[in-house]
Amino acid sequence: MTQYMIIYFLVGIVFILCVSLTPIVIKFAKKFNLVDIPNDSRRIHNKPMPRVGGIAIVVSMYIGLAIYYFLTKNIEGIALNEQFVGYVLAGIIIFTMGLLDDIFNLKARYKFIFQLVASIIVYIFGVRITGVKIPFIYTDVIDFGIFSIPITLAWIIGITNSINLIDGLDGLAAGITAISATALIIIFIATSSSLESIIITAVLVGATLGFLPYNFNPAKTFMGDCSSNFLGFTLAVVSILGCAKGYTILAIIAPILTLGVPIFDTLFAMIRRLVKGQPILKPDGAHIHHRLIKMGFSQKQAVLILYTITTIFSIIAVVIISTDIWKLLLLILALISFVTMGIISMKNQKLKHIHDNTISENFNNDNKIKK
């Protein structure tokens, strides 16, 4: 079985697993009243919704990884290493933290402790950002030394929370994760990255695609913190594993671009809360998806806009790895123009719809007055 066939197999089997498991998890959540009640202004939905549907994502991913392990454990040269073991163990900690938060609503400091412990575990098992090479400027690898620890921990905790924070609309976190993970697989294969990064990312793609039919608007379930934190943690780990061989600044920029939307949203939220004197991890209703809704876009439109932006960033990330700078700049300009025209068109359609409704209401009111 070739490398590509293994990837296709894993994506397919995990997709089927997640599609099959999600309805079971939905029934479980309803039975034990694990539902999200729309009791504040941050929530977009208007009825109770099962909030731990993402259990199916995590379970299907672990089953997929187990299947891969048992199929290949005796094949020389492709045995999974200690970094894979570290991810599996730390992932369980992140999942447990998220599930406890879904059930008991943990305080931010306790969630941070869980995330810190999980990040330290994967660092101990060899998942580390150790240095960088800047092409054309400095050809040797700049070793981060002792700073490798805080840089690695900050990246993992930051990306873990960024996916959690952007999980505010139906299908948003799952879709962005699927798009980003697909781009990362392409990048990892093109750069001959570690086997662990490719395999973990493959099961991530399969699980998120399998969950989307139940999570896209109108959603039948939410993924919950148990899954949104796990997705972010997984993306953070595979981005390190996949770029560990490259060390170049371009190899590091690529995963940053694929995760551009959640990273930007998280940084903006941190700055906004610092300026207002609020706790950094305090939830609010000013995330990018909330702003799109306030601009007049529907849930589906807002999600599709953010999907499009993520796709553009992901294409740019893939191109960075395989082409020269001038072609890249032309592509960036073309894509920016495309998405700008799309957003303007959608906004104009929304305004036209409002205008038509206003005219219709005025016409009806005039008729009532005449009568």
Residue frames relative to the residue before (quaternion, step in Angstrom):
aa qw qx qy qz dx dy dz
M 1.0000 0.0000 0.0000 0.0000 0.00 0.00 0.00
T 0.3706 -0.7501 0.5049 0.2122 3.59 -0.67 1.11
Q 0.6946 -0.4707 0.3421 0.4229 3.53 -1.33 0.28
Y 0.6697 0.4998 -0.3065 0.4559 3.59 0.93 -0.89
M 0.6423 0.5187 -0.3280 0.4591 3.60 0.98 -0.78
I 0.6179 0.5386 -0.3384 0.4622 3.59 1.06 -0.74
I 0.6539 0.5131 -0.3065 0.4639 3.57 0.97 -0.90
Y 0.6603 0.4992 -0.3051 0.4709 3.59 0.89 -0.95
F 0.6438 0.5329 -0.3172 0.4483 3.56 0.97 -0.89
L 0.6840 0.4909 -0.2880 0.4562 3.57 0.87 -0.97
V 0.6384 0.5141 -0.3294 0.4686 3.59 0.93 -0.87
G 0.6897 0.4992 -0.2806 0.4430 3.59 0.89 -0.96
I 0.7012 0.4713 -0.2855 0.4525 3.60 0.81 -0.97
V 0.6683 0.4790 -0.3070 0.4792 3.60 0.99 -0.77
F 0.5845 0.5615 -0.3605 0.4617 3.60 1.11 -0.65
I 0.6762 0.4851 -0.2858 0.4752 3.58 0.87 -0.98
L 0.6335 0.5386 -0.3264 0.4495 3.58 0.99 -0.83
C 0.7032 0.4683 -0.2767 0.4578 3.57 0.83 -0.99
V 0.6213 0.5327 -0.3381 0.4646 3.59 1.00 -0.77
S 0.6983 0.4764 -0.2635 0.4646 3.58 1.02 -0.84
L 0.7131 0.4802 -0.2573 0.4413 3.57 1.00 -0.86
T 0.5932 0.6256 -0.3712 0.3450 3.60 1.01 -0.75
P 0.6586 0.4891 -0.3446 0.4564 3.69 0.82 -0.75
I 0.6175 0.5377 -0.3421 0.4611 3.59 1.10 -0.69
V 0.6615 0.4974 -0.2998 0.4745 3.58 0.97 -0.87
I 0.6115 0.5484 -0.3489 0.4512 3.60 1.04 -0.74
K 0.6597 0.4920 -0.3043 0.4797 3.60 0.93 -0.88
F 0.6249 0.5402 -0.3253 0.4603 3.58 1.05 -0.81
A 0.6702 0.5070 -0.2976 0.4531 3.60 0.91 -0.95
K 0.6643 0.4945 -0.3073 0.4689 3.59 0.96 -0.83
K 0.6436 0.5437 -0.3236 0.4308 3.57 0.98 -0.85
F 0.7777 0.3118 -0.1581 0.5225 3.57 0.94 -0.89
N 0.4975 -0.7098 0.3911 0.3093 3.57 1.29 0.47
L 0.3501 0.7086 -0.5247 0.3163 3.59 1.01 0.82
V 0.3103 0.7578 -0.4960 0.2887 3.53 0.52 1.27
D 0.4101 -0.6932 0.5400 0.2443 3.54 -1.23 0.59
I 0.2174 -0.7856 0.5719 0.0924 3.57 -0.70 1.14
P 0.3738 -0.7392 0.5093 0.2334 3.65 -0.73 0.97
N 0.1872 0.8328 -0.4929 0.1689 3.58 0.30 1.26
D 0.7519 0.2608 -0.2386 0.5566 3.63 1.16 0.44
S 0.6916 -0.5258 0.3267 0.3722 3.56 -1.32 0.36
R 0.5857 0.5959 -0.3818 0.3951 3.63 1.15 -0.39
R 0.6672 0.5187 -0.2992 0.4430 3.58 1.11 -0.64
I 0.3527 -0.7637 0.5128 0.1714 3.53 -0.86 1.05
H 0.6529 0.5362 -0.3205 0.4285 3.59 1.07 -0.76
N 0.3106 -0.7782 0.5241 0.1526 3.58 -1.20 0.52
K 0.7338 0.3017 -0.2390 0.5598 3.59 1.20 0.37
P 0.6350 -0.5275 0.3804 0.4170 3.62 -1.15 0.47
M 0.0753 -0.8112 0.5795 -0.0204 3.57 -0.94 0.97
P 0.5149 -0.6170 0.4846 0.3456 3.64 -0.93 0.81
R 0.1951 -0.8554 0.4756 0.0630 3.58 -0.60 1.10
V 0.6997 0.4429 -0.2883 0.4808 3.63 1.18 0.06
G 0.2114 0.8169 -0.5113 0.1631 3.57 1.14 0.62
G 0.5912 0.6109 -0.3491 0.3942 3.56 1.18 -0.57
I 0.4237 0.6731 -0.4831 0.3661 3.59 1.24 -0.07
A 0.6256 0.5518 -0.3309 0.4412 3.58 1.05 -0.79
I 0.6128 0.5502 -0.3471 0.4487 3.60 1.06 -0.73
V 0.7077 0.4725 -0.2650 0.4535 3.55 0.77 -1.10
V 0.6691 0.5027 -0.3045 0.4549 3.59 0.87 -0.94
S 0.6743 0.4902 -0.3043 0.4608 3.59 0.89 -0.89
M 0.6270 0.5290 -0.3402 0.4597 3.60 1.06 -0.69
Y 0.6803 0.4817 -0.2957 0.4666 3.58 0.89 -0.88
I 0.6218 0.5150 -0.3450 0.4786 3.58 1.05 -0.69
G 0.6433 0.5286 -0.3143 0.4560 3.58 1.00 -0.84
L 0.6591 0.4926 -0.3030 0.4808 3.58 0.97 -0.84
A 0.6373 0.5223 -0.3259 0.4635 3.59 1.03 -0.77
I 0.6329 0.5252 -0.3270 0.4655 3.59 0.99 -0.84
Y 0.6560 0.5076 -0.3141 0.4619 3.57 0.92 -0.90
Y 0.6544 0.5271 -0.3174 0.4395 3.56 0.92 -0.91
F 0.7119 0.4570 -0.2720 0.4585 3.60 0.80 -0.95
L 0.6456 0.5136 -0.3258 0.4617 3.59 1.14 -0.51
T 0.8037 0.3087 -0.1259 0.4928 3.58 1.06 -0.71
K 0.4331 0.7484 -0.4467 0.2297 3.62 1.20 -0.16
N 0.7359 0.4003 -0.2318 0.4944 3.60 1.13 -0.56
I 0.5465 0.5992 -0.4047 0.4225 3.57 1.30 0.12
E 0.4050 -0.7453 0.4783 0.2276 3.55 -0.57 1.17
G 0.7967 0.3376 -0.2515 0.4337 3.55 -1.04 0.84
I 0.7716 0.3006 -0.2044 0.5220 3.62 1.16 -0.26
A 0.3203 0.7512 -0.5164 0.2578 3.59 1.19 0.39
L 0.4560 -0.6889 0.4943 0.2704 3.57 -0.96 0.85
N 0.3752 -0.7754 0.4770 0.1747 3.57 -0.96 0.92
E 0.7676 -0.3861 0.2581 0.4417 3.53 -1.35 -0.14
Q 0.5640 0.5883 -0.3958 0.4233 3.61 1.13 -0.44
F 0.6202 0.5324 -0.3221 0.4776 3.55 1.09 -0.77
V 0.6454 0.5161 -0.3132 0.4680 3.59 0.96 -0.89
G 0.6465 0.5284 -0.3139 0.4520 3.58 0.96 -0.86
Y 0.6444 0.5158 -0.3179 0.4665 3.57 1.00 -0.83
V 0.6532 0.5251 -0.3164 0.4444 3.59 0.89 -0.93
L 0.6887 0.4791 -0.2819 0.4655 3.59 0.86 -0.95
A 0.6936 0.4671 -0.2803 0.4714 3.58 0.86 -0.96
G 0.6050 0.5686 -0.3489 0.4347 3.57 1.10 -0.68
I 0.6180 0.5366 -0.3362 0.4659 3.57 1.06 -0.72
I 0.6360 0.5234 -0.3228 0.4662 3.59 1.03 -0.79
I 0.6613 0.4994 -0.3031 0.4706 3.60 0.93 -0.89
F 0.6480 0.5145 -0.3138 0.4657 3.58 0.95 -0.87
T 0.6506 0.5186 -0.3098 0.4602 3.59 0.95 -0.90
M 0.6368 0.5281 -0.3189 0.4624 3.56 0.98 -0.87
G 0.6832 0.4941 -0.2878 0.4542 3.57 0.88 -0.95
L 0.6504 0.5136 -0.3163 0.4618 3.57 1.00 -0.81
L 0.6358 0.5123 -0.3217 0.4794 3.59 1.02 -0.79
D 0.6421 0.5173 -0.3189 0.4673 3.56 1.05 -0.76
D 0.6371 0.5261 -0.3227 0.4617 3.59 1.01 -0.78
I 0.7258 0.4341 -0.2402 0.4765 3.58 1.02 -0.80
F 0.8337 0.2267 -0.0723 0.4983 3.58 0.80 -1.04
N 0.3661 -0.7488 0.4798 0.2740 3.62 1.28 -0.10
L 0.0806 -0.8466 0.5261 0.0016 3.57 0.52 1.25
K 0.5053 -0.6126 0.5092 0.3316 3.55 -1.20 0.53
A 0.6658 -0.5528 0.3386 0.3694 3.55 -1.18 0.71
R 0.6646 0.5229 -0.3240 0.4240 3.60 0.93 -0.83
Y 0.6415 0.5106 -0.3305 0.4675 3.60 1.08 -0.64
K 0.6286 0.5208 -0.3306 0.4737 3.57 1.07 -0.75
F 0.6321 0.5361 -0.3278 0.4535 3.56 1.03 -0.79
I 0.6284 0.5345 -0.3370 0.4538 3.60 1.00 -0.78
F 0.6359 0.5184 -0.3193 0.4743 3.59 0.96 -0.87
Q 0.6821 0.4936 -0.2865 0.4573 3.58 0.87 -0.97
L 0.6405 0.5252 -0.3184 0.4611 3.56 1.03 -0.80
V 0.6497 0.5123 -0.3127 0.4664 3.60 0.93 -0.90
A 0.6617 0.5025 -0.3071 0.4641 3.61 0.91 -0.90
S 0.6564 0.5143 -0.3055 0.4596 3.58 0.99 -0.84
I 0.6415 0.5126 -0.3175 0.4743 3.58 1.02 -0.80
I 0.6267 0.5458 -0.3395 0.4406 3.60 1.01 -0.79
V 0.6998 0.4433 -0.2963 0.4754 3.61 0.78 -0.92
Y 0.5965 0.5488 -0.3682 0.4554 3.60 1.11 -0.58
I 0.6482 0.5167 -0.3132 0.4634 3.57 0.94 -0.90
F 0.7119 0.4413 -0.2465 0.4875 3.58 1.08 -0.76
G 0.6975 -0.5432 0.2523 0.3934 3.59 1.23 0.39
V 0.5157 0.5977 -0.4469 0.4207 3.62 1.23 0.18
R 0.2425 0.8036 -0.4877 0.2398 3.57 -0.01 1.33
I 0.3029 -0.6729 0.6360 0.2260 3.53 -1.28 0.57
T 0.0666 -0.8738 0.4815 -0.0114 3.56 -0.09 1.28
G 0.8155 -0.1042 0.0924 0.5617 3.60 1.13 -0.43
V 0.2197 -0.7589 0.5974 0.1377 3.54 -1.36 0.00
K 0.2030 -0.7477 0.6191 0.1279 3.55 -1.22 0.61
I 0.2074 -0.7787 0.5823 0.1078 3.59 -0.81 1.01
P 0.3155 -0.7868 0.4947 0.1918 3.63 -0.27 1.21
F 0.8216 0.2350 -0.2221 0.4694 3.54 -1.23 0.75
I 0.7220 0.3899 -0.2467 0.5157 3.60 1.20 -0.24
Y 0.7869 -0.0672 0.1044 0.6044 3.56 0.77 -1.09
T 0.2798 -0.8334 0.4585 0.1299 3.57 -0.22 1.30
D 0.6447 0.5047 -0.3372 0.4647 3.61 1.12 -0.46
V 0.5528 -0.5973 0.4636 0.3504 3.54 -1.24 0.48
I 0.3109 -0.7236 0.5863 0.1896 3.57 -0.89 0.97
D 0.2425 -0.8006 0.5354 0.1162 3.56 -0.34 1.26
F 0.3778 -0.7491 0.5028 0.2083 3.58 -0.76 1.06
G 0.2884 -0.7934 0.4943 0.2073 3.59 1.22 -0.36
I 0.8390 -0.0992 0.1032 0.5250 3.55 -0.90 -0.96
F 0.6063 0.5730 -0.3532 0.4235 3.61 1.19 -0.51
S 0.4459 0.6851 -0.4515 0.3578 3.56 1.28 -0.11
I 0.6333 0.5560 -0.3359 0.4206 3.59 1.01 -0.77
P 0.7367 0.3969 -0.2742 0.4740 3.67 0.58 -0.99
I 0.6166 0.5461 -0.3557 0.4416 3.62 1.04 -0.69
T 0.6697 0.4953 -0.2933 0.4691 3.58 0.92 -0.93
L 0.6795 0.4895 -0.2956 0.4597 3.58 0.85 -0.96
A 0.6492 0.5198 -0.3190 0.4546 3.59 0.97 -0.84
W 0.6460 0.5173 -0.3201 0.4611 3.59 0.97 -0.83
I 0.6939 0.4817 -0.2896 0.4501 3.60 0.79 -1.00
I 0.6852 0.4680 -0.2886 0.4777 3.60 0.86 -0.92
G 0.6481 0.5391 -0.3159 0.4355 3.57 1.00 -0.83
I 0.6976 0.4470 -0.2751 0.4877 3.60 0.84 -0.94
T 0.5877 0.5682 -0.3677 0.4433 3.60 1.04 -0.70
N 0.7234 0.4293 -0.2441 0.4826 3.58 0.86 -0.95
S 0.6066 0.5829 -0.3689 0.3951 3.60 1.05 -0.64
I 0.6625 0.4714 -0.3094 0.4931 3.60 0.97 -0.76
N 0.6234 0.5370 -0.3367 0.4579 3.58 1.03 -0.73
L 0.6886 0.4980 -0.2847 0.4435 3.58 0.92 -0.91
I 0.7090 0.4580 -0.2739 0.4611 3.58 1.03 -0.70
D 0.5300 0.6284 -0.4047 0.4005 3.57 1.29 -0.07
G 0.3400 0.7751 -0.4623 0.2644 3.56 0.54 1.23
L 0.7372 0.2888 -0.2005 0.5770 3.59 1.30 -0.12
D 0.6526 -0.5248 0.3701 0.4022 3.56 -1.18 0.53
G 0.8670 0.1214 -0.1086 0.4710 3.55 -0.80 1.06
L 0.4725 0.7193 -0.4282 0.2758 3.59 1.23 -0.17
A 0.7258 0.4312 -0.2610 0.4682 3.60 0.64 -1.08
A 0.6614 0.5093 -0.3128 0.4530 3.60 0.93 -0.88
G 0.6822 0.4974 -0.2890 0.4513 3.58 0.93 -0.90
I 0.6604 0.4941 -0.3073 0.4747 3.57 0.92 -0.89
T 0.6349 0.5224 -0.3279 0.4653 3.58 1.01 -0.78
A 0.6541 0.5170 -0.3124 0.4553 3.60 0.93 -0.89
I 0.6628 0.4988 -0.3020 0.4698 3.60 0.94 -0.89
S 0.6763 0.4954 -0.2878 0.4631 3.58 0.87 -0.99
A 0.6728 0.5032 -0.2976 0.4533 3.57 0.91 -0.91
T 0.6188 0.5345 -0.3415 0.4635 3.60 1.05 -0.72
A 0.6551 0.4982 -0.3079 0.4774 3.58 0.96 -0.86
L 0.6507 0.5246 -0.3187 0.4470 3.58 0.98 -0.83
I 0.6109 0.5390 -0.3584 0.4560 3.62 1.02 -0.71
I 0.6469 0.5179 -0.3141 0.4633 3.58 0.93 -0.93
I 0.6670 0.4987 -0.2930 0.4697 3.58 0.94 -0.93
F 0.6689 0.5121 -0.3055 0.4438 3.59 0.89 -0.92
I 0.6582 0.4900 -0.3111 0.4795 3.58 0.99 -0.81
A 0.6638 0.5211 -0.3041 0.4421 3.59 0.95 -0.90
T 0.7580 0.3575 -0.1908 0.5111 3.57 1.10 -0.70
S 0.4269 -0.7253 0.4435 0.3083 3.60 1.32 0.27
S 0.1455 0.8241 -0.5285 0.1424 3.55 0.88 0.99
S 0.7304 -0.4361 0.2938 0.4359 3.56 -1.32 0.10
L 0.6012 -0.5783 0.4222 0.3547 3.54 -1.15 0.69
E 0.6203 0.5699 -0.3401 0.4180 3.58 0.98 -0.84
S 0.6645 0.5109 -0.3112 0.4478 3.58 0.90 -0.92
I 0.6679 0.5029 -0.3000 0.4594 3.59 0.97 -0.85
I 0.6843 0.4934 -0.2924 0.4503 3.60 0.85 -0.96
I 0.6730 0.4879 -0.3050 0.4648 3.60 0.85 -0.92
T 0.6601 0.5025 -0.3107 0.4639 3.58 0.98 -0.82
A 0.6153 0.5572 -0.3438 0.4389 3.60 1.05 -0.72
V 0.6899 0.4484 -0.2934 0.4867 3.60 0.87 -0.87
L 0.5875 0.5657 -0.3640 0.4498 3.59 1.16 -0.55
V 0.6414 0.5139 -0.3174 0.4731 3.59 0.96 -0.85
G 0.6725 0.5120 -0.2982 0.4434 3.59 0.84 -0.98
A 0.6869 0.4957 -0.2868 0.4475 3.58 0.90 -0.94
T 0.6893 0.4751 -0.2956 0.4601 3.60 0.86 -0.89
L 0.6386 0.5039 -0.3288 0.4798 3.61 1.03 -0.71
G 0.6579 0.5130 -0.3062 0.4584 3.59 1.06 -0.74
F 0.6753 0.4935 -0.2839 0.4688 3.57 1.17 -0.59
L 0.5714 0.6578 -0.3665 0.3264 3.59 1.07 -0.71
P 0.6193 0.5491 -0.3799 0.4132 3.68 0.88 -0.68
Y 0.7170 0.4138 -0.2423 0.5060 3.61 1.14 -0.55
N 0.7326 0.4469 -0.2138 0.4667 3.57 1.23 -0.43
F 0.5853 0.5711 -0.3840 0.4287 3.60 1.20 -0.42
N 0.6254 -0.5925 0.3719 0.3458 3.55 -1.12 0.74
P 0.5435 -0.2837 -0.7843 0.0946 1.57 -1.61 1.94
A 0.4194 -0.7573 0.4531 0.2128 3.55 -0.64 1.17
K 0.3340 -0.7094 0.5850 0.2071 3.52 -1.24 0.60
T 0.7887 0.0172 -0.0079 0.6145 3.57 1.29 -0.35
F 0.3606 -0.6652 0.5973 0.2660 3.54 -1.33 0.35
M 0.5310 -0.6327 0.4485 0.3414 3.57 -1.17 0.45
G 0.3429 -0.7592 0.4902 0.2564 3.60 1.06 -0.65
D 0.6604 -0.5118 0.3775 0.3993 3.55 -1.29 0.30
C 0.5619 0.6134 -0.3898 0.3951 3.59 1.13 -0.56
S 0.7495 0.3614 -0.2031 0.5161 3.57 1.11 -0.66
S 0.6466 0.5335 -0.3429 0.4238 3.61 0.89 -0.85
N 0.6486 0.4897 -0.3133 0.4914 3.59 1.02 -0.76
F 0.6523 0.5228 -0.3106 0.4525 3.58 0.99 -0.85
L 0.6392 0.5180 -0.3272 0.4649 3.60 1.00 -0.79
G 0.6640 0.5017 -0.3019 0.4650 3.56 0.93 -0.90
F 0.6440 0.5216 -0.3130 0.4639 3.55 0.97 -0.88
T 0.6570 0.5147 -0.3065 0.4577 3.58 0.95 -0.88
L 0.6564 0.5016 -0.3110 0.4699 3.59 0.92 -0.87
A 0.6386 0.5292 -0.3265 0.4533 3.59 0.99 -0.79
V 0.6865 0.4889 -0.2838 0.4574 3.57 0.91 -0.95
V 0.7012 0.4653 -0.2960 0.4519 3.62 0.78 -0.96
S 0.6109 0.5473 -0.3655 0.4401 3.60 1.07 -0.60
I 0.6408 0.4931 -0.3180 0.4950 3.59 1.12 -0.63
L 0.6665 0.5036 -0.3003 0.4603 3.58 0.88 -0.96
G 0.7016 0.4979 -0.2742 0.4298 3.55 0.93 -0.89
C 0.7434 0.3877 -0.2147 0.5009 3.58 1.13 -0.59
A 0.4247 0.7458 -0.4427 0.2596 3.59 1.26 -0.13
K 0.6810 0.4840 -0.2974 0.4621 3.61 1.04 -0.72
G 0.6738 0.5468 -0.3021 0.3946 3.57 1.07 -0.74
Y 0.0887 -0.8394 0.5199 0.1315 3.54 0.83 -1.08
T 0.5817 0.6012 -0.3986 0.3759 3.65 1.10 -0.48
I 0.6268 -0.5621 0.3896 0.3732 3.53 -1.20 0.58
L 0.6192 0.5449 -0.3447 0.4483 3.60 1.12 -0.65
A 0.6429 0.5190 -0.3215 0.4626 3.57 1.03 -0.79
I 0.6689 0.4770 -0.2961 0.4872 3.58 1.13 -0.60
I 0.6311 0.5406 -0.3321 0.4463 3.59 1.07 -0.75
A 0.5893 0.6245 -0.3651 0.3598 3.59 1.01 -0.82
P 0.7242 0.3984 -0.2801 0.4883 3.68 0.69 -0.90
I 0.5787 0.5668 -0.3836 0.4435 3.59 1.14 -0.51
L 0.6586 0.5042 -0.3042 0.4685 3.57 1.01 -0.81
T 0.6571 0.5158 -0.3277 0.4413 3.60 0.88 -0.88
L 0.7355 0.3512 -0.2008 0.5436 3.57 1.18 -0.60
G 0.2341 0.8440 -0.4607 0.1434 3.54 1.30 0.41
V 0.6632 0.5219 -0.3192 0.4312 3.60 0.89 -0.89
P 0.7228 0.4091 -0.2824 0.4800 3.67 0.68 -0.92
I 0.6178 0.5391 -0.3571 0.4475 3.61 1.06 -0.66
F 0.6607 0.4993 -0.3042 0.4708 3.59 0.88 -0.94
D 0.6620 0.5195 -0.3083 0.4437 3.57 0.89 -0.96
T 0.6680 0.5035 -0.2983 0.4597 3.58 0.97 -0.86
L 0.6599 0.4994 -0.3088 0.4688 3.60 0.91 -0.92
F 0.6502 0.5140 -0.3117 0.4645 3.58 0.96 -0.87
A 0.6487 0.5195 -0.3145 0.4587 3.59 1.00 -0.84
M 0.6472 0.5203 -0.3181 0.4575 3.59 0.98 -0.86
I 0.6644 0.4945 -0.3022 0.4719 3.58 0.92 -0.93
R 0.6459 0.5376 -0.3163 0.4401 3.58 0.95 -0.94
R 0.7059 0.4633 -0.2688 0.4635 3.57 0.89 -0.92
L 0.6125 0.5364 -0.3485 0.4644 3.59 1.09 -0.65
V 0.6523 0.5178 -0.3096 0.4588 3.58 0.96 -0.90
K 0.7189 0.4294 -0.2383 0.4919 3.58 1.03 -0.80
G 0.4697 -0.6952 0.4323 0.3305 3.58 1.27 -0.10
Q 0.4693 0.6682 -0.4430 0.3702 3.57 1.20 0.54
P 0.6107 -0.5211 0.4242 0.4190 3.60 -1.21 0.36
I 0.5667 -0.6421 0.3960 0.3312 3.59 -0.92 0.93
L 0.7569 0.3895 -0.2042 0.4834 3.59 0.98 -0.82
K 0.4336 0.6954 -0.4717 0.3255 3.60 1.25 0.21
P 0.4387 -0.7045 0.4855 0.2748 3.64 -0.76 0.98
D 0.0314 0.7762 -0.6297 -0.0022 3.55 -1.21 0.56
G 0.5001 -0.6669 0.4722 0.2868 3.56 -1.30 0.09
A 0.5357 0.6455 -0.3878 0.3821 3.59 1.11 0.65
H 0.3342 0.7381 -0.5184 0.2733 3.60 1.14 0.48
I 0.7133 -0.4793 0.2995 0.4145 3.55 -1.25 0.40
H 0.6660 0.4930 -0.3155 0.4624 3.60 0.99 -0.75
H 0.6106 0.5292 -0.3501 0.4739 3.60 1.10 -0.62
R 0.6542 0.5265 -0.3096 0.4460 3.56 0.99 -0.84
L 0.6339 0.5219 -0.3297 0.4661 3.57 1.04 -0.74
I 0.6311 0.5208 -0.3263 0.4733 3.58 1.03 -0.78
K 0.6729 0.4962 -0.2918 0.4645 3.61 0.95 -0.88
M 0.6172 0.5416 -0.3363 0.4612 3.59 1.22 -0.49
G 0.6399 -0.5593 0.3149 0.4226 3.57 1.27 -0.17
F 0.5118 0.6370 -0.4294 0.3845 3.58 1.26 0.00
S 0.4780 -0.6356 0.5182 0.3146 3.55 -1.19 0.58
Q 0.6949 -0.4451 0.3401 0.4509 3.57 -1.28 0.17
K 0.6756 0.4996 -0.2993 0.4521 3.58 0.84 -0.97
Q 0.6588 0.5093 -0.3099 0.4589 3.58 0.94 -0.88
A 0.6542 0.5140 -0.3130 0.4581 3.59 0.92 -0.90
V 0.6660 0.4965 -0.3013 0.4681 3.57 0.94 -0.91
L 0.6695 0.4991 -0.3037 0.4588 3.61 0.92 -0.88
I 0.5966 0.5468 -0.3570 0.4665 3.60 1.10 -0.64
L 0.7065 0.4511 -0.2647 0.4767 3.57 0.86 -0.97
Y 0.5684 0.5516 -0.3741 0.4823 3.60 1.18 -0.52
T 0.6686 0.5176 -0.2957 0.4446 3.56 0.91 -0.99
I 0.6599 0.5001 -0.3067 0.4695 3.57 0.91 -0.92
T 0.6488 0.5097 -0.3160 0.4684 3.59 0.97 -0.84
T 0.6362 0.5254 -0.3224 0.4639 3.59 1.02 -0.81
I 0.6417 0.5217 -0.3171 0.4642 3.58 0.99 -0.86
F 0.6576 0.4987 -0.3047 0.4755 3.57 0.89 -0.92
S 0.6611 0.5168 -0.3047 0.4505 3.57 1.00 -0.86
I 0.6312 0.5186 -0.3295 0.4734 3.59 1.03 -0.79
I 0.6363 0.5217 -0.3195 0.4700 3.56 0.98 -0.87
A 0.6452 0.5283 -0.3189 0.4504 3.59 0.97 -0.87
V 0.6583 0.4964 -0.3069 0.4754 3.58 0.97 -0.86
V 0.6613 0.5137 -0.3060 0.4531 3.58 0.97 -0.88
I 0.5778 0.5966 -0.3687 0.4175 3.58 1.06 -0.74
I 0.6893 0.4981 -0.2780 0.4467 3.55 0.97 -0.89
S 0.8258 0.3166 -0.1017 0.4555 3.58 1.04 -0.76
T 0.7745 0.3111 -0.1868 0.5182 3.65 1.14 0.03
D 0.5935 -0.5796 0.4170 0.3713 3.57 -1.30 0.07
I 0.7245 -0.5029 0.2873 0.3738 3.52 -1.32 0.45
W 0.6631 0.5214 -0.3238 0.4285 3.63 0.97 -0.78
K 0.6315 0.5066 -0.3262 0.4880 3.57 1.02 -0.76
L 0.6292 0.5413 -0.3263 0.4525 3.54 1.05 -0.79
L 0.6655 0.5061 -0.3071 0.4546 3.60 0.90 -0.90
L 0.6390 0.5171 -0.3207 0.4705 3.58 0.99 -0.81
L 0.6489 0.5162 -0.3146 0.4622 3.57 1.00 -0.86
I 0.6381 0.5328 -0.3224 0.4527 3.58 0.96 -0.88
L 0.6669 0.5013 -0.3036 0.4601 3.60 0.90 -0.94
A 0.6598 0.5116 -0.3069 0.4569 3.57 0.96 -0.90
L 0.6881 0.4841 -0.2846 0.4596 3.58 0.91 -0.89
I 0.6174 0.5298 -0.3413 0.4708 3.59 1.05 -0.73
S 0.6466 0.5151 -0.3146 0.4665 3.58 0.97 -0.85
F 0.6502 0.5358 -0.3075 0.4422 3.55 0.97 -0.92
V 0.7178 0.4401 -0.2692 0.4676 3.60 0.74 -1.00
T 0.6116 0.5485 -0.3515 0.4490 3.62 1.07 -0.67
M 0.6674 0.4896 -0.2962 0.4765 3.57 0.93 -0.92
G 0.6349 0.5394 -0.3244 0.4480 3.58 1.04 -0.77
I 0.6732 0.4887 -0.2927 0.4715 3.59 0.91 -0.93
I 0.6440 0.5159 -0.3213 0.4646 3.59 0.99 -0.86
S 0.6462 0.5276 -0.3133 0.4538 3.58 0.99 -0.88
M 0.6669 0.4937 -0.2999 0.4707 3.58 0.92 -0.92
K 0.6489 0.5183 -0.3144 0.4598 3.57 1.02 -0.82
N 0.6517 0.5151 -0.3111 0.4618 3.58 1.00 -0.84
Q 0.6276 0.5284 -0.3314 0.4660 3.57 1.05 -0.76
K 0.6420 0.5214 -0.3154 0.4653 3.57 1.03 -0.82
L 0.6685 0.4929 -0.2985 0.4702 3.59 0.95 -0.89
K 0.6319 0.5297 -0.3290 0.4603 3.59 1.04 -0.78
H 0.6372 0.5302 -0.3182 0.4600 3.55 1.04 -0.85
I 0.6535 0.5012 -0.3040 0.4789 3.59 0.99 -0.86
H 0.6475 0.5293 -0.3109 0.4516 3.57 1.00 -0.91
D 0.6586 0.5106 -0.3001 0.4641 3.58 0.95 -0.91
N 0.6478 0.5159 -0.3151 0.4636 3.57 1.00 -0.81
T 0.6371 0.5367 -0.3163 0.4539 3.57 1.05 -0.84
I 0.6496 0.5121 -0.3074 0.4704 3.57 0.98 -0.92
S 0.6502 0.5261 -0.3059 0.4549 3.55 1.00 -0.91
E 0.6571 0.5039 -0.3048 0.4705 3.60 0.98 -0.87
N 0.6499 0.5153 -0.3142 0.4619 3.61 0.98 -0.85
F 0.6367 0.5322 -0.3171 0.4592 3.55 1.04 -0.85
N 0.6639 0.4995 -0.2989 0.4695 3.57 0.96 -0.90
N 0.6516 0.5169 -0.3146 0.4575 3.57 1.01 -0.83
D 0.6328 0.5320 -0.3270 0.4578 3.59 1.04 -0.80
N 0.6475 0.5231 -0.3145 0.4563 3.55 1.01 -0.85
K 0.6348 0.5313 -0.3226 0.4590 3.57 1.06 -0.83
I 0.6489 0.5249 -0.3140 0.4526 3.58 0.99 -0.87
K 0.6537 0.5206 -0.3088 0.4542 3.58 0.97 -0.89
K 0.6599 0.5000 -0.3047 0.4708 3.54 1.04 -0.79
